[in-house]
Amino acid sequence: MSIATNKRIGITDTLKPSLKHYLDWLARFDAGIEFTLLSHLRNNLREVDIIDGLVLTGGGDVDPLFFDEDDTVGHAKEINHSRDEFEFYVIERALEHDLPILGICRGMQVMNVFLGGTLVLDLPAAGFNDHSAGDKYQIAHRVEILPGTLLGTTVGENAIEVNSSHHQAIERLGSGLMVSAMSPDGVIEGAEWLMKDRTPYLNLVQWHPERMQNPTGSPASRVIGEQFLENVKQSTITRSTTPLHLIEK
């Protein structure tokens, strides 16, 4: 299924070669997408004003200082305080513009922290299974989709198979969020807005849809990308037909 949006998608910088996976994945569904790389290295926060949707990507851990956690044993990995601060500003601006947001892995976590939530610093140390073991492209486990959720409507199934390459996860939900998916060992694998009719599109997933082995066939990948782009399209139409005095902040 191809969705013609021809819109500009803002994507946060993974600071790794893995960034290409996100670009290639979304381009499968719309070859006309224009991407804007949002990065603290470019200091280009103002470019959020010209994008139509936002993808929060994976990468290193969010600095525990942002959720008042003292990581004395050093569980957090690849912390980049500057990246965190920059992405908080990006999220704030995206919400001001009512932009559709897709958060993947770290992207899910940074959104949760921005909204006042907390993270489990290390899943195995907290008594959960090791969610970072194995090949990050392979199916790792099932996730149960909660009824009545946007994610459930998206995938059309009660459970899906996902890959897994994270050692942290949401502990306490941020303000306004609800759980949309759980792993068998009780790890939060998906989150979204509780009040969907009053908020812009938001889908947060802990797995990597852009790295599934069958990105155009797996419901954990294809429909995630398609639905995000469709919401970008619809949001752009709505914002372009709304009188200016009603959308000024």
N, C-alpha and C positions, 0 to 999 in steps of 0.2 A: 504493500500500500504506500503510495507516494502522496505527501501532503505539500501542496504548493504554498509556501509562506513568503519566501523571498524576503525574509526579515533578518534583523541583526540580533544575534545571540551573544550576550556577554558570558564569558567563561573564565573562572578564576584560575590562576596560574598554579599548576601542580609543582612547579620548580623541578620537574622530572620529564624524561622522554615520554612518560605515560600520558602526557597531555594529548598526544596524537590519537590515542584510542578514543577519547571523547569526541574529537572533531570528526574522525572517520565514522563513528557510530551514528551521530546525528545526521551527517551528510548522506548516509544510506537512505534516509527517509525524505530528505529534501536537499538535492544537490545545489540549490540556489541559496542556501543559507550563507550569510556573511557573519564571521565570528570576530568579536572584539575581545582580545586578551586583557583581562583586568589583573593587574599585578602591582604590588607595592614597589617592585623594582622599576616600574614605569611611572609610578605615582600618578596614575591616570583615572582617579576617582570620578572626574567630571564626565568621563565617557559613559558612565551609567545612565546619564541623561539622554543618550541617543540609542540605547538598546531596547529591544522589545521583550526580552526574556532573559533570565539569569540561570546559569548552571554553576552550582558550588561543587567543586571537584574534590578528589581525595588528596592524600599527602600525609605529611607529618602531623603529630598530635597537637591539639590545642593546648596552649600553655595553661597548666592547672591553676595558675594565679588568677585567671579570669573567672574561675568558679570557686574561688576561696578554698582551694585544696593545697595542702602542704605535701608535696611529693618528695618526702625525705628519702625514700628508697630508690628514687630515680626510675619509676615505671614509665614515665612519659618519654617518647622518642621523637627525635627530629623536630624539636620545638622551634618555632620561628615567631617570636613575639610580634615582629613588624608585620608579618603576613596576617596574623590574627587580627591586629588592630585595623589594618586596611580592609579586611573582609567584613569586619563589623560595620565599618562605614559603608561599604558596598551594599550590605544587607539593608541597612537603615534607609539608604537612598532608594533601593529597589522597592521597599515596602511603601515609601512615600509616593512612588509612581505607580503603585498597584501592579507591579510586574509579576508574571508567572515565575515561580522559582522551583527548580529541581535540585535537590541536594543529594549527593552520592558519597557514601562512606564518611570521610572527614567532613564533607559538606553538610551531611545530616547533623554531625556533632557540633560544628561551629554554629549552625543555625540554632540548635538547642541551647548552647551556651549564651548566644546573643539574647535569647528570650528568657534568660535567668535560670536555665536548667543546669544540671551537673552531669558528669561522666564517670563511669567506672574506669579507674586508671589502668587496670590490667585484668582482663577477664579470668585467666587461669588463677591468678593470685586471689581473686574474689570468689573462687569456687565454681566458675563456669567452665565449659569446655574451651579448648583452644580453637578459636575461630580464625587463627592466622596460619594454621598448619595446612600443608598440602599445596597443590598447584592452584594458583589463584584464578586460572581459567576454567578449571574443572568444577563440576557440581560438587558441593561440599555437604549440604544438608537441605532439609525442607524448612519452609517457614509457613506458619499458619496465618491466614489472612482473616482479620476480624470482620464480622458482618457489619453492614451499614457504613463501610468506609469507602472513601474515594478509590483507594487501592483495590479493594474488592470489586468495585464496579469496573475498574480499569482492566484487571486481569481476568475477571469472570470465573474465578476458581476459588476454592476454599483453602488451597495450599499450592505452593509452587516450589520448584527446586532452584536453588541459588548457589552461586559461588561465594567465597568468603575469604577475606584477607585483612581482617582487622583484629586488634587486640584490646580495643576500647569500645565502649558503647554508651548509650544514654542510661543514666541512673535515675535522676529525677527529671521529669518532663518540664520543658520551658513553658512559660505562660501562653495559654491559648492552644496548646498542642494536645493531641490524643494519639494513642498507639494504634497503628494500622496493621502491624505484623509482628509475630513473635517466633523465635526459634524454639525447638523442643526443650532446650535447657533453660528457657526463660529470659533470653536476651531480646531486648527490643530491636526489631529489624526494620521497622517502618513507622513513620509518624506523619501527621498532617494536621491541618487546622480542625479544631473541634466545631467551630461555627463556620461552615463552608459557604453559606449563603451570604455572609457579610465580609468575606475576605477574598483576596486574589488567590489564584491557584498555587498550591504548595504540595509537593510530594517529596518526602524524605525517605531514602532507602539506604540500608546499611551495606548491601551487596553492591557489586559492580556490573550494572547492565551493559556497560560499554565493553566489557571483557568476557561476556558469555561466549562459549564456543559456537553457539548458533544464534547470533544476535538478531537475525530476521525471523527466526522461528520460535524462540523461547518467549513465553509470556513474561518472564522475569526481565526481558530485555526489549523486545520489539514494541509491545504496547506501551511500555513506560516512555520510550522515546516518542512514539506517535502521539500519545495523549498530551505530552508536554508541548509539542510543536502545534498541535491543534488548539491548545489553550493560548499559546502565544498568538496564533492567528486571530482567534476570537477576541482576545484582550485588545489587540491592536485595532481591530474594527470598532470595538466599543469605545476605546479612548479617542479614536479619530472622529467619531460621530457625536461625542459628548461636548456640549458648549464649554468654551474655555473657562468661564467663570465658575463652572461646577467642578473642574478638576484642579484649579489652582490651589496650592497649599498655603 
